[in-house]
Amino acid sequence: MRNSVKYLIVIIILNISIQVQGQELEGKWIISGNSSFEGFPGIHLMEIDEDSLSHYNFNEYFSKTSLTVEGNKFKVDTLTFATFNFKSADRLTISSKRLEKPVDYIRLTPSSTSLTKEEIRKTEYNLNRGGETFVIDFKKHPESKIVHSYLEKIDDTYFLVIYRYGKKVTAVPIQEVTEDGLSLYGFPGVSEPIFAEAIRE
């Protein structure tokens, strides 16, 4: 009798653990930079609901499949698709035989700002990354320039979207925008947001 009770308690705990893991996974995630996807960070997004997994290339819908979560494994059609581990509440590492290396995903959260989209767009920002300074200019897109910055939005999240030769190559989520600048997150190997300072004339 005592062993039966212990067994029942273990089963209940495992079921609760699986439910909590599933709830923690729910939401939209963007891939962080990884050589497997040649992105920095990439444009690939996934959305996890209670029982489904959807894939996007930013706003372009790709596919939707049924999903179950068992422990730290995704299962699609009863087959193990990938294993996952949380680095933090908002950073997820996924491993699979289909991938050359484990891939980090960053949870999308609403951007915090009191500014309008037009107010954000009219300001230029200095982003210092890896010892180099990159000017973010959402408004000027001369044909002579190879790389352009655009401000785009999915749900309540703003993104710095980089176009090269007219094609999207990078989408970086924006955590917060103030009159002093904007905070970008989701860079590979960096847990804290990177601040891009507003350029004052």
Disulfide bonds with the S-S distance in Angstrom:
none
